[in-house]
Amino acid sequence: MAGFQSIPEEIEKRARDQHFKLPVFNRVAIKLQKTIASNSNMAQVEKLILKDPALASEVLRVANSAMFSGLTKLESIQQALVRLGTEQVLNIVMVTSQKQIFKAKHPILNKIMLKLWQHASASAGGCQWVAIKSGYKKIKDQAFLIGLLHDLGSLVILKVLDEIFQENDAIQLTESVIIELINTLHTQYGSQVMESWELPPLFCQISRVHHQEHFDPKNILLIITRLVDYACAKSGVGVNTQPELVLAALPEVKLLGIKDVYLAELEIQLEDFVEAFS
C-alpha cells in the first residue's frame, strides 16, 4: 500500500485518527453498571437486561454453564439475579456484551480475535478469583473488569489491520508477525479506548503498564492482572504461551500472599472460564 513506510507507523496513524471508529462499549452494559451503582432494585436490573434479547439469552446460557450453575436450571434473568446476585450477573453481562466486538473480516485476524477473546474472558474470571483467594474480596468486581479490559489495545491493532487488509489484499502478514505487532504495540492503545469509555484512570494506567518489568508493589489490581496474565500464558490461553513458567516463583505471588494450592487451581479455573464464555 502506497503512502506509508511500515505497518506499525500506519497503525499509529490510523489509531490516532479522529475518524477511526474505536470499539464501542455495549450501551445496556453501561446503563446496567450505573443502575446497580445507584442501588436500584432487582426488577429494574432485569428490565434493562431484557431490553437486549440476544444479550439476555447469552447471559442465561452462561449463567447455566458449569462455572456458575446450581442444581436446577435457571429459566429466567430474574432467577439468575436471585441465585447469582446483581454484581455477578453484571459481570456476566460485561463479558457477553464484549464478545460481540472481537470479530474481524480477515480470516487470520478472526482466528487471533478468538484467542484474544478467550484470554479476555479467562482473565476476567481469573482476576476476580485471585482477588477473592488472596484476601481482596472488596475489589473482586474491579478485578473482574480490569481482567476483561486490560488488553483492549490488542483489539485496536486488529481492527486497524482489518481495515488495511480490506483496502489492499496484496498485504500479507503471517499470524506470528501479527502477534509480534500485538505484543509490541498493544499497551499504547488500550488506554485510548478506556478513556473513550470513561473508565477509571487506574484502569487506563494498568492497561499502559501491566507488562513493564518494574511495577508498583502496592498496586494490587495491577499485581493481580500480571499474575493472571502469566497464568494464562502457562495454560496456553491467548496468543502467548509459556508452559514452562513456574507461577510460584513470581514476585506477584509473594506480594499477594496467595497459596501454592490456589495457583494449581487457578489454571483449572481459567479453562473453566474459557468454556463458560465460549
N, C-alpha and C positions, 0 to 999 in steps of 0.2 A: 504493500500500500504506500503510495507516494504521500509525502507530507510529514513523515516523522522518521526519526533515526532509530528508535528502539521501541520494543513493546512496553518496557517499564515507563518510558517517557510518555507514551501515548496513554497508558493507564492513568498516570498522574494528570495529564492534560484533561482527559475526559471526566475523571472522578471529581475534579475541582470545577468543572464547567457548570455554570448555574442552570443550564438546560438538562444536565444529566439527571435522570429520574432515580433518586435513591430508593431503596426498598422501603415500603410503607408498612407501618405497624397496623395491625388489624384494629379497626375502629371499635368493634364490640369489646375486644380485649382491653383497650384503653378505658372505655366507659365503665367496664366491669371493675377494673382496678380502682377507679375513682369512687364507684358505688360502694365497694367493700371498705375502702379507706374512710368513707363517711358514715360507717356503721349502719348502712341501710339493711332492711330486713331481707330474709331469705327469698321471699316472694318477688322482690324487685330484682334480685340477682338472677333468679330463674327466668324472669320475663326478658331480661337483657340477653341471656344466652339463647333463648328460643327465637329471638329476632333473626338469627342466622341458622336456618335449619341444617345446613351442611355441617356447620361448626358444632351444633348441638348433637348431631348424630355421631360425629367423631369423638366428642367428649364422652359420650355414653360408651362408645366402643373401647376407649382407653380405660375408662373407669371400671369396665368389666374384664379387663385383662388380668392376667395372673399377678401382676405387680400391685394392683390396687383392690381387686375384688374380694368379697367376703364369701360366705357360704351360699347366699342366694343372689340370683342375677338382678342387677339394677334395671328397672324398666323405664325410669324417667329421670330427668335432670333434678327434680325435687328429691327423689330417693338418693341420688348421688350427693346432693348437698347435705342431706341428713347424715349419711354414712361417713362421707369423707371430710365434710366441713367446707365452708366457703373458701378458705385460703387454699386448700389443696385442689379444689375444683378450679379456682382461678389459675393455679399453676398449670393444670392440665389444659385449660383454655389458652394460656400463653404459648404452650408448646404446640398444640394442634393448629393454632392460628398461624404460627410461624412457618409451619411445614409448607404452606402454600407458596411461599416466596423462594423456596430452594429448588427452582426449576430453571432450565436453560434449553434453548433450541438446539444447540450443537450437542451431538451425542457424547463426545468425550467430556464436555463440561457438565452435562447432565449426570454422567457417571460419578464425577467428582462431587457434584452437588449432593448426591445421595450420601456419600461418605461424610461430607460436612454436616448434613442434617443428622446423621447418626451420632456424630461427635457432639453436636449442639444438644440434642435431646438427652444423650447419656450424661453429658456434663451437667445439665440442669438437675437431673435426679441425683447424680453423684455428689454435686456440691451441697445440695440440701442434706443428703445422707451423712456426709462427712461433718457438716456443721452440727448436726444432732449428736453424732457419735463422739465428737471431740469436745462436747460441752458448750457449744454455742447455738443452742436451740433458738434463742431470741432472734438470731439473724438468718434462720433457715430459709425463709421466703426470699430474702435478699440474695442469699447464696444460690437459690434455685434460679433466679432471674439472671444473675451475672453469669452463671454457668451456661445458660441458654444463649446469652447475647455476646459474650466476651470476644468471640471470633467473627463478629459481623463484617470486619474488614475483608475477610476471605470472600464473602458473598459479593461485596462491591467489586472486587477484582474479577470474579467470574462473570458478573453482569456486564462489566466493561468489555471483557474478552468476547462475550457472546455478541455484543454489538459489532465489534471489529470483525469477527468471523462471518457475520451475516452480510457485512458490507463488502468483504473481499474473501472469497473462498479459496484464493490462492495461498493465503497464510495458513501454514500448518505448524502446529505445536504438539509435541508429544505430551502424554499425561505427566511424565516425570518433570518436564520443563515447566508445565503449568503449576505443578505442586511446588516446585522451587520458587516460582514467582509468588505464590501464596505465602510460603514461609518467609520470604524476604520482605514482602510489602504489606502484609495484612494488618499489622499493628498501626500503620499510618492512617488507615481509613475507617477503622471501627468506630472511633470516637466521633467521626464526622456524621455517621448515621445516628449514633446515640444522641448527639446534640440536636439533630433534626427531630428526634422523637421526644426531646425534652426529658431525657433520663438524668438521674442524679450525677453530679460531677465526679463522684467517686467511681461510678461505673465507667465513665469516659476515661478516667485515669487508668483504671485496671486494664481496659482494652488496649491502651497505649503501651503499658509497661510490663504486662504479665510474662513476657519471655526474656526480660532483661536479666543478666547474670546477677547483678546486685539488686536487692529489693528490700522494702521496708519490713522489718521483722515484727512490727506492731500492726500491720495492716492484715487483719485476719481474713477478710474476704479475698484479698489478693493471694494469701498463702493457701487458702482452700482451693481457689481456682487453679493455682500452679500444681498442687498435689493431684487434683483430678485430671488435669491435662497429662501429667506423667502417667497416671493410672490408665488413661485411655490409650496412650502410646504403647504401654506394656501389653494391654489387652487387644491391640490391633483395631481400636475403634477410631475411625477418622482417616486422614490422609497420611499420617506419620506413624510408623511402628517402631518400637524398641522393646522387643520381647525379653531381651537380656537385662533390662533395667531392674534394679533392686530397690523397691519403694522404701523399705525400712531404712536404707542408708541416706535418704534425702533429708536435708535440713528442715524442709517443710513439715516432715513427720515429727521431728523433735520439737519444733516450735508449737505445733498443735497438741502435742502430747497424746496422739492417737495410738491405740494399742495395735500390736502386730496382728492380732487375730482379726481386727477390723480391716486391715489392709488386704488380707486374703479375701475377705468377704466383699470388699469394695469392687474387686474385679468381677465377681458374680453379679453384683448389683448393676454394674454398668451394662452387662449383657442383657439383663432383665429389662432395663430401661430402653435399650435399643429395640428389643422385641415388642415392648408395650406401645411404643410410639411409631413403630414402622408401618 
